[in-house]
């Protein structure tokens, strides 16, 4: 069974970039709304979620560029 990272490595890089950007923008917007409401725990959880999304996208980019350099 393939892991999530293996599945993402086989997807087109443009789609991953657009989805990652949209997901990060939504999470950031939600984090600002939670900050306006004074919900500190939700702000921390959303910041962690934004970090996870950015780490996944950067790992996919790294693998994509390594693969393109070896070909």
C-alpha positions as CSV (number, residue, x, y, z in Angstrom):
1,X,0.0,0.0,0.0
2,X,1.3,3.4,-0.9
3,X,1.9,6.1,1.7
4,X,0.5,9.6,1.3
5,X,3.9,11.0,0.3
6,X,4.3,8.3,-2.4
7,X,0.8,9.2,-3.8
8,X,1.7,12.9,-3.8
9,X,5.0,12.3,-5.6
10,X,3.1,10.7,-8.5
11,X,0.6,13.6,-8.9
12,X,1.3,16.6,-11.2
13,X,3.4,19.3,-9.5
14,X,1.1,22.1,-10.5
15,X,-2.0,20.6,-8.9
16,X,-0.1,20.0,-5.7
17,X,1.1,23.6,-5.7
18,X,-2.4,25.0,-6.2
19,X,-4.0,22.7,-3.6
20,X,-1.3,23.5,-1.1
21,X,-1.6,27.2,-1.7
22,X,-5.4,27.1,-1.4
23,X,-5.3,24.9,1.7
24,X,-2.7,27.1,3.4
25,X,-4.8,30.3,2.6
26,X,-7.9,28.7,4.1
27,X,-6.1,27.6,7.2
28,X,-4.5,31.0,7.6
29,X,-7.9,32.7,7.2
30,X,-9.4,30.4,9.8
31,X,-6.5,31.1,12.1
32,X,-7.1,34.9,11.8
33,X,-10.8,34.3,12.6
34,X,-10.0,32.2,15.6
35,X,-7.6,34.9,16.8
36,X,-10.3,37.6,16.5
37,X,-12.5,35.4,18.7
38,X,-9.7,34.9,21.2
39,X,-9.5,31.2,20.8
40,X,-5.8,30.6,21.6
41,X,-6.0,26.8,21.4
42,X,-7.5,26.9,17.9
43,X,-4.9,29.4,16.8
44,X,-2.1,27.0,17.9
45,X,-3.7,24.0,16.3
46,X,-4.2,25.9,13.0
47,X,-0.6,27.1,13.0
48,X,0.5,23.4,13.4
49,X,-1.8,22.4,10.5
50,X,-0.3,25.1,8.3
51,X,3.2,23.9,9.2
52,X,2.3,20.3,8.3
53,X,0.8,21.3,4.9
54,X,3.9,23.4,4.1
55,X,6.3,20.5,5.1
56,X,4.4,18.0,2.9
57,X,4.4,20.4,-0.1
58,X,8.1,21.1,0.3
59,X,8.9,17.4,0.5
60,X,7.0,16.7,-2.7
61,X,8.8,19.6,-4.4
62,X,12.2,18.3,-3.2
63,X,11.4,14.8,-4.5
64,X,10.1,16.2,-7.8
65,X,13.3,18.3,-8.4
66,X,15.6,15.4,-7.4
67,X,13.7,13.1,-9.8
68,X,14.0,15.7,-12.6
69,X,17.7,16.2,-12.1
70,X,18.4,12.5,-12.2
71,X,16.5,12.1,-15.5
